[in-house]
Amino acid sequence: SMIGARFVGTDLRLLRHLAAIGLTVLAIGTTVIGLFAVAAAAFLPIDFGDILVAYAPGGLEAMAALAFALHLDAAFVGVHHLARFVFVSLLIPIIVARTKPHVTHFTTKAASKRDK
């Protein structure tokens, strides 16, 4: 109910639009993951299910539990998720540093006016 309370007064058209965007991103991501899993399974002697769950987005503990429940290689799945978390954690600061707007006289002047 606390999450739902945040949407009080939100336009229903906006919610539908955002839901459509979310479902589109989900479909694209699932397609990309599936294609990479098919390609990896074609070249590696690893079961498709192991690769698919290893590439799927989700929390480490949830994916490890899913791997156990489906009788997949939980270590393989867990290591891939852990490697992804480490990779993203190391990559994000680099991306932010490279895409951060350069501070100029005009941006600092506009920011000081805005903060007053």
C-alpha positions in Angstrom: 0.0 0.0 0.0 2.9 2.4 0.6 4.1 1.9 -3.0 0.6 2.3 -4.4 0.2 5.5 -2.3 3.0 7.1 -4.4 0.8 6.9 -7.5 -2.1 8.7 -6.0 -3.0 11.5 -8.4 -0.9 10.2 -11.2 -2.5 10.3 -14.6 -3.6 6.9 -15.8 -2.4 7.6 -19.4 1.1 8.3 -18.0 1.0 5.0 -16.1 -0.1 3.1 -19.2 2.7 4.8 -21.2 5.3 4.0 -18.6 4.1 0.4 -18.4 4.3 0.1 -22.2 7.9 1.4 -22.1 8.8 -1.0 -19.3 7.3 -4.0 -21.2 9.2 -3.0 -24.4 12.5 -2.8 -22.5 11.7 -6.2 -20.9 11.0 -7.7 -24.3 14.2 -6.2 -25.9 16.3 -7.3 -22.9 14.9 -10.8 -22.9 15.5 -11.1 -26.7 19.1 -10.0 -26.3 19.7 -12.4 -23.4 18.1 -15.2 -25.3 20.2 -14.6 -28.4 23.4 -14.4 -26.5 22.5 -17.6 -24.6 21.8 -19.4 -27.8 25.1 -18.3 -29.3 27.0 -19.3 -26.2 25.3 -22.7 -26.0 26.2 -23.3 -29.6 29.9 -22.8 -28.9 30.3 -24.0 -25.4 29.7 -27.5 -23.9 27.3 -26.0 -21.3 23.5 -26.5 -21.1 21.4 -23.8 -22.5 19.4 -23.5 -19.3 22.5 -22.8 -17.2 23.6 -20.1 -19.6 20.1 -18.5 -19.8 19.8 -18.3 -16.1 23.4 -17.0 -15.7 22.7 -14.2 -18.2 19.2 -13.3 -16.9 18.9 -10.2 -14.8 18.1 -10.6 -11.2 19.6 -10.8 -7.7 22.4 -13.2 -7.0 20.4 -15.1 -4.3 17.3 -15.3 -6.4 19.1 -16.6 -9.4 21.0 -19.1 -7.3 17.8 -20.3 -5.7 16.3 -20.6 -9.2 19.2 -22.6 -10.4 18.9 -25.0 -7.4 15.1 -25.3 -8.0 15.7 -26.1 -11.7 18.6 -28.5 -11.0 21.0 -26.2 -12.8 24.7 -25.5 -12.0 24.2 -22.9 -9.2 27.9 -22.2 -9.0 28.1 -21.3 -12.7 25.0 -19.1 -12.4 26.3 -17.5 -9.2 29.8 -16.8 -10.5 28.3 -15.1 -13.7 26.0 -12.9 -11.6 28.8 -12.0 -9.2 31.1 -11.2 -12.2 28.4 -9.0 -13.7 27.9 -7.1 -10.4 31.7 -6.5 -10.1 32.0 -5.5 -13.7 29.1 -3.0 -13.5 30.4 -1.6 -10.2 33.8 -1.0 -11.7 32.4 0.3 -15.0 29.8 2.8 -13.7 32.3 5.3 -12.2 34.2 5.3 -15.5 31.1 6.0 -17.5 29.9 8.7 -15.2 33.3 10.4 -15.2 33.4 10.3 -19.0 29.8 11.5 -19.5 29.8 14.1 -16.8 29.2 17.5 -18.3 32.2 19.8 -18.2 31.9 22.7 -15.8 32.1 26.0 -17.5 31.6 29.6 -16.4 28.1 29.5 -17.8 27.0 26.3 -16.1 28.4 27.5 -12.7 26.7 30.8 -13.2 23.3 29.2 -14.0 23.7 26.8 -11.0 24.4 29.6 -8.6 21.3 31.5 -9.8 19.2 28.4 -9.5 20.4 27.7 -5.9 19.5 31.2 -4.7 
